[in-house]
Amino acid sequence: MEKWTLYFYGSKYLKGVGVGIVLISPQYGIISMAFKLGFECTNNMVEYEALILGLKVAINLNIRNI
């Protein structure tokens, strides 16, 4: 069974917190998204939020193998 690849990144800056995710299909199709979070968190927390959002997007797209 072919696997998708998930890359994620979280960033905290002066004006807020943001995350980005990139999903790459087995055929090298790319889905990229960016989100601004509406709450304060630490650098470590924002990385976890990025992972959680990436997994939620994968679930919504019925991606089963990452």
PDBQT receptor file of N, H, CA, C and O in Angstrom, charges set to zero:
ATOM      1  N   MET A   1       0.840  -1.167   0.000  1.00  0.00    +0.000 N 
ATOM      2  CA  MET A   1       0.000   0.000   0.000  1.00  0.00    +0.000 C 
ATOM      3  C   MET A   1       0.898   1.247   0.000  1.00  0.00    +0.000 C 
ATOM      4  O   MET A   1       1.820   1.354   0.809  1.00  0.00    +0.000 OA
ATOM      5  N   GLU A   2       0.626   2.167  -0.894  1.00  0.00    +0.000 N 
ATOM      6  H   GLU A   2      -0.123   2.081  -1.551  1.00  0.00    +0.000 HD
ATOM      7  CA  GLU A   2       1.448   3.361  -1.022  1.00  0.00    +0.000 C 
ATOM      8  C   GLU A   2       1.148   4.363   0.087  1.00  0.00    +0.000 C 
ATOM      9  O   GLU A   2       0.015   4.467   0.555  1.00  0.00    +0.000 OA
ATOM     10  N   LYS A   3       2.167   5.089   0.496  1.00  0.00    +0.000 N 
ATOM     11  H   LYS A   3       3.088   5.004   0.116  1.00  0.00    +0.000 HD
ATOM     12  CA  LYS A   3       2.036   6.022   1.606  1.00  0.00    +0.000 C 
ATOM     13  C   LYS A   3       2.123   7.471   1.159  1.00  0.00    +0.000 C 
ATOM     14  O   LYS A   3       2.862   7.816   0.237  1.00  0.00    +0.000 OA
ATOM     15  N   TRP A   4       1.355   8.304   1.832  1.00  0.00    +0.000 N 
ATOM     16  H   TRP A   4       0.754   8.024   2.581  1.00  0.00    +0.000 HD
ATOM     17  CA  TRP A   4       1.445   9.742   1.690  1.00  0.00    +0.000 C 
ATOM     18  C   TRP A   4       2.531  10.240   2.644  1.00  0.00    +0.000 C 
ATOM     19  O   TRP A   4       2.904   9.554   3.596  1.00  0.00    +0.000 OA
ATOM     20  N   THR A   5       3.026  11.443   2.370  1.00  0.00    +0.000 N 
ATOM     21  H   THR A   5       2.723  12.000   1.597  1.00  0.00    +0.000 HD
ATOM     22  CA  THR A   5       3.998  12.086   3.250  1.00  0.00    +0.000 C 
ATOM     23  C   THR A   5       3.378  13.356   3.808  1.00  0.00    +0.000 C 
ATOM     24  O   THR A   5       2.749  14.119   3.076  1.00  0.00    +0.000 OA
ATOM     25  N   LEU A   6       3.557  13.585   5.110  1.00  0.00    +0.000 N 
ATOM     26  H   LEU A   6       4.069  12.965   5.705  1.00  0.00    +0.000 HD
ATOM     27  CA  LEU A   6       3.048  14.790   5.766  1.00  0.00    +0.000 C 
ATOM     28  C   LEU A   6       4.221  15.579   6.326  1.00  0.00    +0.000 C 
ATOM     29  O   LEU A   6       5.012  15.060   7.114  1.00  0.00    +0.000 OA
ATOM     30  N   TYR A   7       4.328  16.832   5.915  1.00  0.00    +0.000 N 
ATOM     31  H   TYR A   7       3.686  17.254   5.275  1.00  0.00    +0.000 HD
ATOM     32  CA  TYR A   7       5.273  17.781   6.503  1.00  0.00    +0.000 C 
ATOM     33  C   TYR A   7       4.456  18.831   7.232  1.00  0.00    +0.000 C 
ATOM     34  O   TYR A   7       3.395  19.235   6.755  1.00  0.00    +0.000 OA
ATOM     35  N   PHE A   8       4.933  19.272   8.371  1.00  0.00    +0.000 N 
ATOM     36  H   PHE A   8       5.794  18.944   8.758  1.00  0.00    +0.000 HD
ATOM     37  CA  PHE A   8       4.208  20.284   9.129  1.00  0.00    +0.000 C 
ATOM     38  C   PHE A   8       5.197  21.204   9.829  1.00  0.00    +0.000 C 
ATOM     39  O   PHE A   8       6.323  20.819  10.144  1.00  0.00    +0.000 OA
ATOM     40  N   TYR A   9       4.742  22.433  10.061  1.00  0.00    +0.000 N 
ATOM     41  H   TYR A   9       3.827  22.745   9.805  1.00  0.00    +0.000 HD
ATOM     42  CA  TYR A   9       5.602  23.418  10.707  1.00  0.00    +0.000 C 
ATOM     43  C   TYR A   9       4.731  24.397  11.479  1.00  0.00    +0.000 C 
ATOM     44  O   TYR A   9       3.686  24.831  10.996  1.00  0.00    +0.000 OA
ATOM     45  N   GLY A  10       5.166  24.732  12.659  1.00  0.00    +0.000 N 
ATOM     46  H   GLY A  10       6.015  24.379  13.051  1.00  0.00    +0.000 HD
ATOM     47  CA  GLY A  10       4.472  25.726  13.461  1.00  0.00    +0.000 C 
ATOM     48  C   GLY A  10       5.403  26.887  13.755  1.00  0.00    +0.000 C 
ATOM     49  O   GLY A  10       6.609  26.700  13.917  1.00  0.00    +0.000 OA
ATOM     50  N   SER A  11       4.846  28.078  13.823  1.00  0.00    +0.000 N 
ATOM     51  H   SER A  11       3.866  28.230  13.691  1.00  0.00    +0.000 HD
ATOM     52  CA  SER A  11       5.660  29.259  14.057  1.00  0.00    +0.000 C 
ATOM     53  C   SER A  11       4.930  30.235  14.966  1.00  0.00    +0.000 C 
ATOM     54  O   SER A  11       3.747  30.519  14.782  1.00  0.00    +0.000 OA
ATOM     55  N   LYS A  12       5.656  30.738  15.943  1.00  0.00    +0.000 N 
ATOM     56  H   LYS A  12       6.618  30.508  16.092  1.00  0.00    +0.000 HD
ATOM     57  CA  LYS A  12       5.120  31.759  16.833  1.00  0.00    +0.000 C 
ATOM     58  C   LYS A  12       5.852  33.059  16.515  1.00  0.00    +0.000 C 
ATOM     59  O   LYS A  12       7.081  33.085  16.445  1.00  0.00    +0.000 OA
ATOM     60  N   TYR A  13       5.098  34.131  16.323  1.00  0.00    +0.000 N 
ATOM     61  H   TYR A  13       4.100  34.110  16.379  1.00  0.00    +0.000 HD
ATOM     62  CA  TYR A  13       5.698  35.419  16.002  1.00  0.00    +0.000 C 
ATOM     63  C   TYR A  13       4.953  36.501  16.758  1.00  0.00    +0.000 C 
ATOM     64  O   TYR A  13       3.978  36.212  17.452  1.00  0.00    +0.000 OA
ATOM     65  N   LEU A  14       5.392  37.731  16.637  1.00  0.00    +0.000 N 
ATOM     66  H   LEU A  14       6.184  37.966  16.073  1.00  0.00    +0.000 HD
ATOM     67  CA  LEU A  14       4.841  38.827  17.442  1.00  0.00    +0.000 C 
ATOM     68  C   LEU A  14       3.342  39.028  17.284  1.00  0.00    +0.000 C 
ATOM     69  O   LEU A  14       2.659  39.377  18.246  1.00  0.00    +0.000 OA
ATOM     70  N   LYS A  15       2.831  38.813  16.095  1.00  0.00    +0.000 N 
ATOM     71  H   LYS A  15       3.387  38.529  15.313  1.00  0.00    +0.000 HD
ATOM     72  CA  LYS A  15       1.413  39.081  15.835  1.00  0.00    +0.000 C 
ATOM     73  C   LYS A  15       0.532  37.850  15.889  1.00  0.00    +0.000 C 
ATOM     74  O   LYS A  15      -0.642  37.924  15.525  1.00  0.00    +0.000 OA
ATOM     75  N   GLY A  16       1.062  36.717  16.333  1.00  0.00    +0.000 N 
ATOM     76  H   GLY A  16       2.015  36.657  16.629  1.00  0.00    +0.000 HD
ATOM     77  CA  GLY A  16       0.211  35.540  16.426  1.00  0.00    +0.000 C 
ATOM     78  C   GLY A  16       0.965  34.241  16.265  1.00  0.00    +0.000 C 
ATOM     79  O   GLY A  16       2.185  34.170  16.418  1.00  0.00    +0.000 OA
ATOM     80  N   VAL A  17       0.196  33.220  15.951  1.00  0.00    +0.000 N 
ATOM     81  H   VAL A  17      -0.794  33.278  15.827  1.00  0.00    +0.000 HD
ATOM     82  CA  VAL A  17       0.721  31.873  15.818  1.00  0.00    +0.000 C 
ATOM     83  C   VAL A  17       0.183  31.290  14.514  1.00  0.00    +0.000 C 
ATOM     84  O   VAL A  17      -1.005  31.419  14.220  1.00  0.00    +0.000 OA
ATOM     85  N   GLY A  18       1.044  30.656  13.738  1.00  0.00    +0.000 N 
ATOM     86  H   GLY A  18       2.009  30.551  13.977  1.00  0.00    +0.000 HD
ATOM     87  CA  GLY A  18       0.610  30.072  12.477  1.00  0.00    +0.000 C 
ATOM     88  C   GLY A  18       1.202  28.695  12.269  1.00  0.00    +0.000 C 
ATOM     89  O   GLY A  18       2.244  28.361  12.832  1.00  0.00    +0.000 OA
ATOM     90  N   VAL A  19       0.532  27.903  11.459  1.00  0.00    +0.000 N 
ATOM     91  H   VAL A  19      -0.315  28.174  11.001  1.00  0.00    +0.000 HD
ATOM     92  CA  VAL A  19       1.015  26.574  11.111  1.00  0.00    +0.000 C 
ATOM     93  C   VAL A  19       0.864  26.352   9.611  1.00  0.00    +0.000 C 
ATOM     94  O   VAL A  19       0.002  26.939   8.958  1.00  0.00    +0.000 OA
ATOM     95  N   GLY A  20       1.712  25.501   9.097  1.00  0.00    +0.000 N 
ATOM     96  H   GLY A  20       2.413  25.024   9.628  1.00  0.00    +0.000 HD
ATOM     97  CA  GLY A  20       1.621  25.112   7.702  1.00  0.00    +0.000 C 
ATOM     98  C   GLY A  20       1.736  23.613   7.587  1.00  0.00    +0.000 C 
ATOM     99  O   GLY A  20       2.466  22.977   8.347  1.00  0.00    +0.000 OA
ATOM    100  N   ILE A  21       1.019  23.048   6.639  1.00  0.00    +0.000 N 
ATOM    101  H   ILE A  21       0.426  23.565   6.021  1.00  0.00    +0.000 HD
ATOM    102  CA  ILE A  21       1.100  21.614   6.382  1.00  0.00    +0.000 C 
ATOM    103  C   ILE A  21       1.236  21.377   4.881  1.00  0.00    +0.000 C 
ATOM    104  O   ILE A  21       0.724  22.141   4.064  1.00  0.00    +0.000 OA
ATOM    105  N   VAL A  22       1.934  20.308   4.544  1.00  0.00    +0.000 N 
ATOM    106  H   VAL A  22       2.351  19.688   5.208  1.00  0.00    +0.000 HD
ATOM    107  CA  VAL A  22       2.065  19.872   3.156  1.00  0.00    +0.000 C 
ATOM    108  C   VAL A  22       1.860  18.366   3.138  1.00  0.00    +0.000 C 
ATOM    109  O   VAL A  22       2.549  17.626   3.839  1.00  0.00    +0.000 OA
ATOM    110  N   LEU A  23       0.914  17.924   2.337  1.00  0.00    +0.000 N 
ATOM    111  H   LEU A  23       0.354  18.525   1.767  1.00  0.00    +0.000 HD
ATOM    112  CA  LEU A  23       0.679  16.498   2.112  1.00  0.00    +0.000 C 
ATOM    113  C   LEU A  23       1.126  16.173   0.689  1.00  0.00    +0.000 C 
ATOM    114  O   LEU A  23       0.762  16.867  -0.260  1.00  0.00    +0.000 OA
ATOM    115  N   ILE A  24       1.917  15.115   0.551  1.00  0.00    +0.000 N 
ATOM    116  H   ILE A  24       2.213  14.551   1.322  1.00  0.00    +0.000 HD
ATOM    117  CA  ILE A  24       2.404  14.706  -0.766  1.00  0.00    +0.000 C 
ATOM    118  C   ILE A  24       1.890  13.299  -1.039  1.00  0.00    +0.000 C 
ATOM    119  O   ILE A  24       2.134  12.375  -0.263  1.00  0.00    +0.000 OA
ATOM    120  N   SER A  25       1.179  13.149  -2.144  1.00  0.00    +0.000 N 
ATOM    121  H   SER A  25       0.981  13.900  -2.774  1.00  0.00    +0.000 HD
ATOM    122  CA  SER A  25       0.602  11.853  -2.505  1.00  0.00    +0.000 C 
ATOM    123  C   SER A  25       1.691  10.915  -3.027  1.00  0.00    +0.000 C 
ATOM    124  O   SER A  25       2.791  11.361  -3.353  1.00  0.00    +0.000 OA
ATOM    125  N   PRO A  26       1.391   9.629  -3.107  1.00  0.00    +0.000 N 
ATOM    126  CA  PRO A  26       2.365   8.676  -3.666  1.00  0.00    +0.000 C 
ATOM    127  C   PRO A  26       2.760   9.009  -5.109  1.00  0.00    +0.000 C 
ATOM    128  O   PRO A  26       3.838   8.629  -5.564  1.00  0.00    +0.000 OA
ATOM    129  N   GLN A  27       1.878   9.724  -5.826  1.00  0.00    +0.000 N 
ATOM    130  H   GLN A  27       1.002  10.033  -5.455  1.00  0.00    +0.000 HD
ATOM    131  CA  GLN A  27       2.171  10.125  -7.203  1.00  0.00    +0.000 C 
ATOM    132  C   GLN A  27       2.779  11.529  -7.253  1.00  0.00    +0.000 C 
ATOM    133  O   GLN A  27       2.885  12.126  -8.324  1.00  0.00    +0.000 OA
ATOM    134  N   TYR A  28       3.179  12.055  -6.089  1.00  0.00    +0.000 N 
ATOM    135  H   TYR A  28       3.094  11.570  -5.218  1.00  0.00    +0.000 HD
ATOM    136  CA  TYR A  28       3.840  13.357  -5.940  1.00  0.00    +0.000 C 
ATOM    137  C   TYR A  28       2.928  14.547  -6.193  1.00  0.00    +0.000 C 
ATOM    138  O   TYR A  28       3.400  15.625  -6.553  1.00  0.00    +0.000 OA
ATOM    139  N   GLY A  29       1.633  14.363  -6.009  1.00  0.00    +0.000 N 
ATOM    140  H   GLY A  29       1.249  13.487  -5.716  1.00  0.00    +0.000 HD
ATOM    141  CA  GLY A  29       0.717  15.492  -5.983  1.00  0.00    +0.000 C 
ATOM    142  C   GLY A  29       0.871  16.201  -4.643  1.00  0.00    +0.000 C 
ATOM    143  O   GLY A  29       1.122  15.549  -3.629  1.00  0.00    +0.000 OA
ATOM    144  N   ILE A  30       0.728  17.505  -4.622  1.00  0.00    +0.000 N 
ATOM    145  H   ILE A  30       0.525  18.034  -5.446  1.00  0.00    +0.000 HD
ATOM    146  CA  ILE A  30       0.975  18.283  -3.410  1.00  0.00    +0.000 C 
ATOM    147  C   ILE A  30      -0.276  19.026  -2.975  1.00  0.00    +0.000 C 
ATOM    148  O   ILE A  30      -0.940  19.679  -3.781  1.00  0.00    +0.000 OA
ATOM    149  N   ILE A  31      -0.588  18.918  -1.688  1.00  0.00    +0.000 N 
ATOM    150  H   ILE A  31      -0.048  18.387  -1.034  1.00  0.00    +0.000 HD
ATOM    151  CA  ILE A  31      -1.652  19.695  -1.062  1.00  0.00    +0.000 C 
ATOM    152  C   ILE A  31      -0.986  20.501   0.041  1.00  0.00    +0.000 C 
ATOM    153  O   ILE A  31      -0.403  19.922   0.958  1.00  0.00    +0.000 OA
ATOM    154  N   SER A  32      -1.062  21.820  -0.028  1.00  0.00    +0.000 N 
ATOM    155  H   SER A  32      -1.536  22.290  -0.772  1.00  0.00    +0.000 HD
ATOM    156  CA  SER A  32      -0.457  22.649   1.012  1.00  0.00    +0.000 C 
ATOM    157  C   SER A  32      -1.507  23.589   1.593  1.00  0.00    +0.000 C 
ATOM    158  O   SER A  32      -2.383  24.083   0.884  1.00  0.00    +0.000 OA
ATOM    159  N   MET A  33      -1.398  23.823   2.899  1.00  0.00    +0.000 N 
ATOM    160  H   MET A  33      -0.686  23.421   3.475  1.00  0.00    +0.000 HD
ATOM    161  CA  MET A  33      -2.346  24.677   3.606  1.00  0.00    +0.000 C 
ATOM    162  C   MET A  33      -1.619  25.450   4.693  1.00  0.00    +0.000 C 
ATOM    163  O   MET A  33      -0.614  24.990   5.234  1.00  0.00    +0.000 OA
ATOM    164  N   ALA A  34      -2.139  26.626   5.006  1.00  0.00    +0.000 N 
ATOM    165  H   ALA A  34      -2.956  27.000   4.566  1.00  0.00    +0.000 HD
ATOM    166  CA  ALA A  34      -1.610  27.432   6.105  1.00  0.00    +0.000 C 
ATOM    167  C   ALA A  34      -2.779  27.894   6.961  1.00  0.00    +0.000 C 
ATOM    168  O   ALA A  34      -3.861  28.182   6.450  1.00  0.00    +0.000 OA
ATOM    169  N   PHE A  35      -2.551  27.961   8.253  1.00  0.00    +0.000 N 
ATOM    170  H   PHE A  35      -1.672  27.727   8.668  1.00  0.00    +0.000 HD
ATOM    171  CA  PHE A  35      -3.585  28.348   9.205  1.00  0.00    +0.000 C 
ATOM    172  C   PHE A  35      -3.013  29.336  10.213  1.00  0.00    +0.000 C 
ATOM    173  O   PHE A  35      -1.848  29.239  10.599  1.00  0.00    +0.000 OA
ATOM    174  N   LYS A  36      -3.828  30.272  10.627  1.00  0.00    +0.000 N 
ATOM    175  H   LYS A  36      -4.774  30.351  10.313  1.00  0.00    +0.000 HD
ATOM    176  CA  LYS A  36      -3.475  31.154  11.731  1.00  0.00    +0.000 C 
ATOM    177  C   LYS A  36      -4.298  30.705  12.933  1.00  0.00    +0.000 C 
ATOM    178  O   LYS A  36      -5.523  30.603  12.858  1.00  0.00    +0.000 OA
ATOM    179  N   LEU A  37      -3.615  30.440  14.035  1.00  0.00    +0.000 N 
ATOM    180  H   LEU A  37      -2.620  30.523  14.096  1.00  0.00    +0.000 HD
ATOM    181  CA  LEU A  37      -4.305  29.985  15.236  1.00  0.00    +0.000 C 
ATOM    182  C   LEU A  37      -4.804  31.183  16.032  1.00  0.00    +0.000 C 
ATOM    183  O   LEU A  37      -4.145  32.221  16.085  1.00  0.00    +0.000 OA
ATOM    184  N   GLY A  38      -5.955  31.035  16.643  1.00  0.00    +0.000 N 
ATOM    185  H   GLY A  38      -6.490  30.191  16.600  1.00  0.00    +0.000 HD
ATOM    186  CA  GLY A  38      -6.578  32.130  17.374  1.00  0.00    +0.000 C 
ATOM    187  C   GLY A  38      -6.327  32.085  18.869  1.00  0.00    +0.000 C 
ATOM    188  O   GLY A  38      -7.121  32.617  19.645  1.00  0.00    +0.000 OA
ATOM    189  N   PHE A  39      -5.232  31.457  19.285  1.00  0.00    +0.000 N 
ATOM    190  H   PHE A  39      -4.587  31.025  18.655  1.00  0.00    +0.000 HD
ATOM    191  CA  PHE A  39      -4.938  31.372  20.711  1.00  0.00    +0.000 C 
ATOM    192  C   PHE A  39      -3.429  31.367  20.914  1.00  0.00    +0.000 C 
ATOM    193  O   PHE A  39      -2.670  31.018  20.010  1.00  0.00    +0.000 OA
ATOM    194  N   GLU A  40      -3.010  31.753  22.096  1.00  0.00    +0.000 N 
ATOM    195  H   GLU A  40      -3.626  32.037  22.831  1.00  0.00    +0.000 HD
ATOM    196  CA  GLU A  40      -1.590  31.788  22.434  1.00  0.00    +0.000 C 
ATOM    197  C   GLU A  40      -1.097  30.391  22.766  1.00  0.00    +0.000 C 
ATOM    198  O   GLU A  40      -1.825  29.590  23.351  1.00  0.00    +0.000 OA
ATOM    199  N   CYS A  41       0.132  30.105  22.396  1.00  0.00    +0.000 N 
ATOM    200  H   CYS A  41       0.724  30.756  21.921  1.00  0.00    +0.000 HD
ATOM    201  CA  CYS A  41       0.750  28.845  22.774  1.00  0.00    +0.000 C 
ATOM    202  C   CYS A  41       2.262  28.970  22.644  1.00  0.00    +0.000 C 
ATOM    203  O   CYS A  41       2.766  29.911  22.030  1.00  0.00    +0.000 OA
ATOM    204  N   THR A  42       2.970  28.032  23.214  1.00  0.00    +0.000 N 
ATOM    205  H   THR A  42       2.561  27.267  23.713  1.00  0.00    +0.000 HD
ATOM    206  CA  THR A  42       4.424  28.018  23.155  1.00  0.00    +0.000 C 
ATOM    207  C   THR A  42       4.876  27.484  21.797  1.00  0.00    +0.000 C 
ATOM    208  O   THR A  42       4.068  26.991  21.010  1.00  0.00    +0.000 OA
ATOM    209  N   ASN A  43       6.181  27.590  21.535  1.00  0.00    +0.000 N 
ATOM    210  H   ASN A  43       6.838  27.991  22.173  1.00  0.00    +0.000 HD
ATOM    211  CA  ASN A  43       6.724  27.049  20.283  1.00  0.00    +0.000 C 
ATOM    212  C   ASN A  43       6.466  25.550  20.164  1.00  0.00    +0.000 C 
ATOM    213  O   ASN A  43       6.111  25.064  19.090  1.00  0.00    +0.000 OA
ATOM    214  N   ASN A  44       6.642  24.825  21.250  1.00  0.00    +0.000 N 
ATOM    215  H   ASN A  44       6.931  25.219  22.122  1.00  0.00    +0.000 HD
ATOM    216  CA  ASN A  44       6.392  23.382  21.206  1.00  0.00    +0.000 C 
ATOM    217  C   ASN A  44       4.920  23.080  20.961  1.00  0.00    +0.000 C 
ATOM    218  O   ASN A  44       4.585  22.179  20.192  1.00  0.00    +0.000 OA
ATOM    219  N   MET A  45       4.050  23.829  21.610  1.00  0.00    +0.000 N 
ATOM    220  H   MET A  45       4.322  24.561  22.234  1.00  0.00    +0.000 HD
ATOM    221  CA  MET A  45       2.613  23.606  21.433  1.00  0.00    +0.000 C 
ATOM    222  C   MET A  45       2.185  23.857  19.999  1.00  0.00    +0.000 C 
ATOM    223  O   MET A  45       1.352  23.126  19.464  1.00  0.00    +0.000 OA
ATOM    224  N   VAL A  46       2.742  24.878  19.371  1.00  0.00    +0.000 N 
ATOM    225  H   VAL A  46       3.418  25.472  19.806  1.00  0.00    +0.000 HD
ATOM    226  CA  VAL A  46       2.339  25.187  17.994  1.00  0.00    +0.000 C 
ATOM    227  C   VAL A  46       2.785  24.081  17.036  1.00  0.00    +0.000 C 
ATOM    228  O   VAL A  46       2.105  23.813  16.046  1.00  0.00    +0.000 OA
ATOM    229  N   GLU A  47       3.919  23.437  17.319  1.00  0.00    +0.000 N 
ATOM    230  H   GLU A  47       4.471  23.654  18.123  1.00  0.00    +0.000 HD
ATOM    231  CA  GLU A  47       4.339  22.299  16.492  1.00  0.00    +0.000 C 
ATOM    232  C   GLU A  47       3.337  21.147  16.611  1.00  0.00    +0.000 C 
ATOM    233  O   GLU A  47       2.981  20.523  15.612  1.00  0.00    +0.000 OA
ATOM    234  N   TYR A  48       2.889  20.872  17.830  1.00  0.00    +0.000 N 
ATOM    235  H   TYR A  48       3.179  21.379  18.642  1.00  0.00    +0.000 HD
ATOM    236  CA  TYR A  48       1.884  19.818  18.022  1.00  0.00    +0.000 C 
ATOM    237  C   TYR A  48       0.566  20.178  17.336  1.00  0.00    +0.000 C 
ATOM    238  O   TYR A  48      -0.089  19.313  16.754  1.00  0.00    +0.000 OA
ATOM    239  N   GLU A  49       0.182  21.439  17.404  1.00  0.00    +0.000 N 
ATOM    240  H   GLU A  49       0.714  22.142  17.876  1.00  0.00    +0.000 HD
ATOM    241  CA  GLU A  49      -1.048  21.876  16.725  1.00  0.00    +0.000 C 
ATOM    242  C   GLU A  49      -0.927  21.685  15.221  1.00  0.00    +0.000 C 
ATOM    243  O   GLU A  49      -1.899  21.307  14.567  1.00  0.00    +0.000 OA
ATOM    244  N   ALA A  50       0.259  21.941  14.662  1.00  0.00    +0.000 N 
ATOM    245  H   ALA A  50       1.048  22.248  15.194  1.00  0.00    +0.000 HD
ATOM    246  CA  ALA A  50       0.481  21.734  13.231  1.00  0.00    +0.000 C 
ATOM    247  C   ALA A  50       0.306  20.258  12.870  1.00  0.00    +0.000 C 
ATOM    248  O   ALA A  50      -0.331  19.930  11.869  1.00  0.00    +0.000 OA
ATOM    249  N   LEU A  51       0.870  19.376  13.685  1.00  0.00    +0.000 N 
ATOM    250  H   LEU A  51       1.388  19.642  14.498  1.00  0.00    +0.000 HD
ATOM    251  CA  LEU A  51       0.713  17.939  13.446  1.00  0.00    +0.000 C 
ATOM    252  C   LEU A  51      -0.756  17.527  13.528  1.00  0.00    +0.000 C 
ATOM    253  O   LEU A  51      -1.246  16.792  12.672  1.00  0.00    +0.000 OA
ATOM    254  N   ILE A  52      -1.450  18.000  14.552  1.00  0.00    +0.000 N 
ATOM    255  H   ILE A  52      -1.051  18.597  15.247  1.00  0.00    +0.000 HD
ATOM    256  CA  ILE A  52      -2.868  17.659  14.721  1.00  0.00    +0.000 C 
ATOM    257  C   ILE A  52      -3.686  18.128  13.526  1.00  0.00    +0.000 C 
ATOM    258  O   ILE A  52      -4.521  17.381  13.017  1.00  0.00    +0.000 OA
ATOM    259  N   LEU A  53      -3.455  19.370  13.069  1.00  0.00    +0.000 N 
ATOM    260  H   LEU A  53      -2.777  19.977  13.483  1.00  0.00    +0.000 HD
ATOM    261  CA  LEU A  53      -4.195  19.869  11.902  1.00  0.00    +0.000 C 
ATOM    262  C   LEU A  53      -3.877  19.052  10.654  1.00  0.00    +0.000 C 
ATOM    263  O   LEU A  53      -4.768  18.762   9.855  1.00  0.00    +0.000 OA
ATOM    264  N   GLY A  54      -2.603  18.677  10.485  1.00  0.00    +0.000 N 
ATOM    265  H   GLY A  54      -1.879  18.912  11.134  1.00  0.00    +0.000 HD
ATOM    266  CA  GLY A  54      -2.230  17.849   9.342  1.00  0.00    +0.000 C 
ATOM    267  C   GLY A  54      -2.931  16.504   9.351  1.00  0.00    +0.000 C 
ATOM    268  O   GLY A  54      -3.388  16.028   8.312  1.00  0.00    +0.000 OA
ATOM    269  N   LEU A  55      -3.018  15.893  10.520  1.00  0.00    +0.000 N 
ATOM    270  H   LEU A  55      -2.647  16.279  11.365  1.00  0.00    +0.000 HD
ATOM    271  CA  LEU A  55      -3.704  14.606  10.626  1.00  0.00    +0.000 C 
ATOM    272  C   LEU A  55      -5.207  14.750  10.406  1.00  0.00    +0.000 C 
ATOM    273  O   LEU A  55      -5.832  13.878   9.802  1.00  0.00    +0.000 OA
ATOM    274  N   LYS A  56      -5.790  15.843  10.891  1.00  0.00    +0.000 N 
ATOM    275  H   LYS A  56      -5.282  16.552  11.382  1.00  0.00    +0.000 HD
ATOM    276  CA  LYS A  56      -7.225  16.080  10.662  1.00  0.00    +0.000 C 
ATOM    277  C   LYS A  56      -7.525  16.263   9.176  1.00  0.00    +0.000 C 
ATOM    278  O   LYS A  56      -8.520  15.743   8.672  1.00  0.00    +0.000 OA
ATOM    279  N   VAL A  57      -6.670  16.999   8.483  1.00  0.00    +0.000 N 
ATOM    280  H   VAL A  57      -5.861  17.421   8.893  1.00  0.00    +0.000 HD
ATOM    281  CA  VAL A  57      -6.858  17.175   7.038  1.00  0.00    +0.000 C 
ATOM    282  C   VAL A  57      -6.750  15.822   6.337  1.00  0.00    +0.000 C 
ATOM    283  O   VAL A  57      -7.556  15.506   5.463  1.00  0.00    +0.000 OA
ATOM    284  N   ALA A  58      -5.752  15.025   6.722  1.00  0.00    +0.000 N 
ATOM    285  H   ALA A  58      -5.097  15.282   7.433  1.00  0.00    +0.000 HD
ATOM    286  CA  ALA A  58      -5.590  13.699   6.118  1.00  0.00    +0.000 C 
ATOM    287  C   ALA A  58      -6.826  12.829   6.350  1.00  0.00    +0.000 C 
ATOM    288  O   ALA A  58      -7.278  12.137   5.438  1.00  0.00    +0.000 OA
ATOM    289  N   ILE A  59      -7.367  12.864   7.554  1.00  0.00    +0.000 N 
ATOM    290  H   ILE A  59      -6.999  13.426   8.295  1.00  0.00    +0.000 HD
ATOM    291  CA  ILE A  59      -8.569  12.084   7.846  1.00  0.00    +0.000 C 
ATOM    292  C   ILE A  59      -9.740  12.554   6.985  1.00  0.00    +0.000 C 
ATOM    293  O   ILE A  59     -10.482  11.736   6.440  1.00  0.00    +0.000 OA
ATOM    294  N   ASN A  60      -9.905  13.879   6.863  1.00  0.00    +0.000 N 
ATOM    295  H   ASN A  60      -9.303  14.543   7.305  1.00  0.00    +0.000 HD
ATOM    296  CA  ASN A  60     -10.993  14.425   6.043  1.00  0.00    +0.000 C 
ATOM    297  C   ASN A  60     -10.852  14.066   4.566  1.00  0.00    +0.000 C 
ATOM    298  O   ASN A  60     -11.849  13.995   3.848  1.00  0.00    +0.000 OA
ATOM    299  N   LEU A  61      -9.618  13.839   4.109  1.00  0.00    +0.000 N 
ATOM    300  H   LEU A  61      -8.808  13.897   4.693  1.00  0.00    +0.000 HD
ATOM    301  CA  LEU A  61      -9.383  13.450   2.720  1.00  0.00    +0.000 C 
ATOM    302  C   LEU A  61      -9.326  11.929   2.547  1.00  0.00    +0.000 C 
ATOM    303  O   LEU A  61      -8.975  11.437   1.475  1.00  0.00    +0.000 OA
ATOM    304  N   ASN A  62      -9.673  11.186   3.605  1.00  0.00    +0.000 N 
ATOM    305  H   ASN A  62      -9.958  11.586   4.476  1.00  0.00    +0.000 HD
ATOM    306  CA  ASN A  62      -9.650   9.721   3.595  1.00  0.00    +0.000 C 
ATOM    307  C   ASN A  62      -8.276   9.145   3.300  1.00  0.00    +0.000 C 
ATOM    308  O   ASN A  62      -8.162   8.080   2.694  1.00  0.00    +0.000 OA
ATOM    309  N   ILE A  63      -7.233   9.846   3.727  1.00  0.00    +0.000 N 
ATOM    310  H   ILE A  63      -7.325  10.711   4.219  1.00  0.00    +0.000 HD
ATOM    311  CA  ILE A  63      -5.865   9.344   3.591  1.00  0.00    +0.000 C 
ATOM    312  C   ILE A  63      -5.622   8.417   4.775  1.00  0.00    +0.000 C 
ATOM    313  O   ILE A  63      -5.810   8.817   5.924  1.00  0.00    +0.000 OA
ATOM    314  N   ARG A  64      -5.211   7.196   4.508  1.00  0.00    +0.000 N 
ATOM    315  H   ARG A  64      -5.058   6.871   3.574  1.00  0.00    +0.000 HD
ATOM    316  CA  ARG A  64      -5.058   6.206   5.565  1.00  0.00    +0.000 C 
ATOM    317  C   ARG A  64      -3.609   5.858   5.866  1.00  0.00    +0.000 C 
ATOM    318  O   ARG A  64      -3.312   5.405   6.971  1.00  0.00    +0.000 OA
ATOM    319  N   ASN A  65      -2.704   6.054   4.924  1.00  0.00    +0.000 N 
ATOM    320  H   ASN A  65      -2.946   6.422   4.026  1.00  0.00    +0.000 HD
ATOM    321  CA  ASN A  65      -1.296   5.689   5.124  1.00  0.00    +0.000 C 
ATOM    322  C   ASN A  65      -0.413   6.914   4.969  1.00  0.00    +0.000 C 
ATOM    323  O   ASN A  65      -0.273   7.472   3.880  1.00  0.00    +0.000 OA
ATOM    324  N   ILE A  66       0.181   7.321   6.090  1.00  0.00    +0.000 N 
ATOM    325  H   ILE A  66       0.067   6.869   6.974  1.00  0.00    +0.000 HD
ATOM    326  CA  ILE A  66       1.078   8.495   6.070  1.00  0.00    +0.000 C 
ATOM    327  C   ILE A  66       2.447   8.039   6.532  1.00  0.00    +0.000 C 
ATOM    328  O   ILE A  66       3.375   8.844   6.601  1.00  0.00    +0.000 OA
TER     329      ILE A  66
